[in-house]
Amino acid sequence: MRRDYPAKTMTLTERDRSALIALALRLSWLSVAWALLSGAASLTVGVLDHSLAIVGVGLNLFGDMAGSLVLIWRFIHERKRSHRAEHAEGVARLTVGACLTIVASFLAVEAVRRLTAGTGAAGAVAPILVAAASLVVLPPLARAKRRAGTMLGSRALRGDGTLSGVGAAIALLAIAGLLANRTLGWWWADPAAALVVAAVAGLEARAVLAPGIR
């Protein structure tokens, strides 16, 4: 059966690939830990402040956690040289793609509903601080995942890196929307920001789930 690895990954030595798998596992465990900590805080604060973008941050983090857990299973299979490693890659890719799709769909529907209803966030300080924490952690985590995913030829890990990147984008747009609402009274900034991120997440979900090599 043909492996779904880019040609350049074939030049990796066994030692190099083993080190990259260990890195992928560490990054995945870090994602799980961060999601448990920050995801719960984001959902709680977002619901209390009626901030769709902050709720989106929390949902994205839990989606990232789901993808990371499957990736841990996937790379443990490869580390054990299991014949199911390729199957595990496929399952991981589908999981990451599904998480991106769910996040995109939720944000799009809720953003349109709130824009139609004319409702926005309350403009408290706590959601801004929560989003700022994710903005510090997620970008380097996203870059590291995508780099390791490219080296390993794993679209699932690259997609999970994008999921982390989407989380950073949501956090950035959430901060901008909340500040605009707080300082300028632009109630629509929060749902509008969520709508933009929904479009990006939807496009990435399509790319992760598409057949062939990315």
Secondary structure, DSSP 8 states (H G I E B T S, - for coil): ------GGGGG--HHHHHHHHHHHHHHHHHHHHHIIIIIHHHHHHHHHHT-HHHHHHHHHHHHHHHHHHHHHHHHHHHHTT-TTHHHHHHHHHHHHHHHHHHHHHHHHHHHHHHHHHT------SHHHHHHHHHHHHHHHHHHHHHHHHHHHT-HHHHHHHHHHHHHHHHHHHHHHHHHHHHHH--TTHHHHHHHHHHHHHHHHHHHHHSSS--
